[in-house]
């Protein structure tokens, strides 16, 4: 079986577990007054799991296959060593580090660090533009979430006491 079908099989198993959770366990914890609502908190997970299962089944059955030639811009899974796998894995590790550092460094510090390190990793070299844009983006998102939406988001590390 080809690599794309193995991945589709794994995604199908994950979506099946997600669908089981969405259809059978999430609705048991609803408050009685919410049971009459037309849209429940489990509605989006139900739709998402069914769509994922349909897409995985279509890939498993081979409906997305074309004439077999690889066009420009498509990933050739037979030549994965030609791609920048290390760079992609480092970026994934950076995402995990960002999630782990949100509380200790605060939103603005960890977001600015993620944006700067990720951009440099992907090839940006104009730091005189990158650093102000990273600060403006992090502060702008924090302001929208904190002040406009009213959701508390710790902007600075705990040591600043804010």
C-alpha positions in Angstrom: 0.0 0.0 0.0 1.3 3.5 -0.9 2.3 6.0 1.7 -0.7 8.2 1.1 -3.0 5.3 1.8 -1.2 4.4 5.0 -1.6 8.0 6.2 -5.3 8.0 5.2 -5.8 4.8 7.2 -4.2 6.4 10.3 -6.4 9.5 9.8 -9.4 7.3 9.4 -8.7 5.6 12.7 -8.2 8.9 14.4 -11.4 10.3 13.0 -13.3 7.2 14.0 -12.2 7.7 17.6 -13.0 11.4 17.4 -16.4 10.6 16.0 -17.1 8.1 18.8 -16.2 10.7 21.3 -18.3 13.4 19.6 -21.4 11.3 19.1 -21.5 9.2 22.2 -19.6 10.8 25.1 -19.6 14.6 24.7 -23.4 15.1 24.9 -23.8 13.2 28.2 -22.2 16.1 30.1 -24.6 18.7 28.7 -26.7 20.7 31.2 -30.5 20.0 30.9 -31.3 23.4 29.5 -28.8 23.0 26.7 -30.3 19.8 25.4 -33.0 21.8 23.6 -30.6 23.9 21.6 -30.3 23.2 17.9 -26.5 23.4 18.0 -24.6 21.7 20.7 -20.9 22.0 21.6 -20.4 18.7 19.9 -21.9 19.8 16.6 -18.6 21.0 15.0 -16.7 17.9 16.2 -19.4 15.7 14.7 -19.2 17.4 11.3 -15.4 17.5 11.4 -15.1 13.8 12.2 -17.5 12.8 9.5 -15.8 15.0 6.9 -12.4 13.6 7.9 -13.7 10.0 7.6 -15.2 10.7 4.2 -11.9 12.2 2.9 -9.8 9.3 4.3 -12.1 6.8 2.7 -11.9 8.6 -0.6 -8.1 8.4 -0.4 -8.1 4.8 0.6 -10.3 3.9 -2.3 -8.0 5.9 -4.7 -10.6 8.4 -6.0 -8.0 11.2 -5.8 -5.5 9.5 -8.1 -4.9 11.0 -11.5 -2.8 9.5 -14.3 0.1 8.7 -12.0 2.5 11.4 -13.1 3.8 13.8 -10.6 3.2 17.4 -11.6 5.3 20.4 -10.6 4.6 21.5 -7.1 3.4 18.1 -5.9 5.3 16.1 -3.2 7.0 13.0 -4.5 6.9 10.7 -1.5 9.4 8.4 -3.2 12.0 11.2 -2.9 11.4 12.5 0.6 15.1 12.9 1.2 15.2 15.7 -1.4 12.9 17.9 0.8 13.9 19.9 3.9 12.7 17.4 6.5 15.0 18.7 9.2 13.7 22.2 8.8 10.1 21.0 9.0 10.8 18.9 12.1 12.6 21.9 13.7 9.5 24.1 13.0 7.2 21.5 14.6 9.5 21.4 17.6 9.4 25.2 17.7 5.6 25.0 17.8 5.7 22.6 20.7 8.1 24.9 22.5 5.8 27.9 21.9 2.9 26.0 23.5 5.0 25.1 26.5 6.5 28.6 26.9 3.2 30.5 26.8 2.7 30.5 30.6 6.3 31.1 31.7 7.2 33.7 29.1 3.7 35.2 28.6 1.9 35.6 25.3 3.9 38.5 23.9 7.3 37.1 24.7 6.6 33.6 23.4 4.8 34.8 20.3 7.6 37.3 19.4 10.2 34.5 19.9 8.2 32.0 17.8 7.7 34.5 15.0 11.3 35.6 14.9 12.9 32.2 15.2 10.4 30.6 12.8 10.9 33.4 10.2 14.7 33.1 10.4 14.4 29.4 10.0 12.3 29.8 6.9 14.8 32.2 5.4 13.9 35.7 6.4 17.1 37.8 6.9 15.9 41.4 7.2 15.8 41.6 10.9 15.3 45.3 10.9 11.8 44.6 9.4 11.1 41.2 11.1 11.5 42.3 14.7 9.1 45.3 14.6 6.6 43.3 12.6 6.8 40.4 15.1 6.2 42.8 18.1 3.4 44.5 16.3 1.7 41.2 15.4 2.0 39.8 18.9 0.8 42.9 20.6 -2.1 43.4 18.1 -3.3 39.8 18.6 -3.0 40.2 22.4 -4.9 43.5 22.3 -7.7 41.9 20.2 -8.1 38.9 22.5 -7.7 40.7 25.8 -9.5 44.0 25.2 -11.9 43.4 22.3 -13.0 39.8 23.1 -12.5 40.2 26.9 -10.6 36.9 27.2 -7.7 37.1 29.8 -4.4 36.4 28.2 -1.3 36.9 30.3 0.9 39.3 28.2 4.1 39.2 30.3 6.0 36.5 32.3 5.0 35.9 35.9 8.2 37.7 37.2 6.7 41.0 36.1 3.7 40.4 38.3 1.2 41.5 35.7 
